[in-house]
Every structure is written in structure tokens, then in C-alpha cells.
Amino acid sequence: QVQLVESGGGLVQAGGSLRLSCAASETIFRFNAMGWYRQAPGKQRELVATITSDGGTNYADSVKGRFAISRENAKNAVYLQMNSLKPEDTAVYYCYLRRIPTTYWGQGTQVTVSS
């Protein structure tokens, strides 16, 4: 059972930046994909960013050019750098790790962007 712990959420003004971190309890060397989803109140959970085992990345259209996902294998960690934040980015952000056939989830971290 892989444990994922997120950190880095908080309250920021529009235009500001935050960096989310996700630390895994074991090596992320062999995984299929890691990344971040988010869920705003009253909305469905949506994929924000993904990084695959070969380093490929994918982003939701709404965050392209503003967010960047990266990983650090030595620390078993994945990061989400969020720049030019908008009020519509307000949500709970969840880290995930997919090691087929299982997907593991973190507990979520709140990001609130004030206008």
C-alpha cells in the first residue's frame, strides 16, 4: 500500500504562485503515471497534470502555460508548480500514483485563490 502525502496548499492572491509537493512512502521508480487532480465545490474531479515513467507530461487545457509538473525520484516526490493563479483554480488538489492495476490517492490539499 503506497501512502501519498501532499503539502504546499494555502491561500494566495490572484496572479500569485504556489508549489504543491507529493511524497510517496516508497520508491516511485516503477510507476505508470503520477500527477494531480483537483475538485472544486460542486464540480467533478478533473485531471490537472500527469507525468509518466518516461517523463512525458500532460496538462489540462485550463492550466497549460501556467502549471508545471516535475518529479524527483531520489525523494520519491512529485511537484506541481502553479503560477499566475486564478480564482477558478480554487479547489482541493489530490496527488495520485498509478501502478497498474492500482491507483493510490493522497488526502488532498486545499488551494484557495482570492480575487
Order of alpha helices (4+ residues) and beta strands (2+ residues): beta-beta-beta-beta-beta-beta-beta-beta-beta-beta-beta
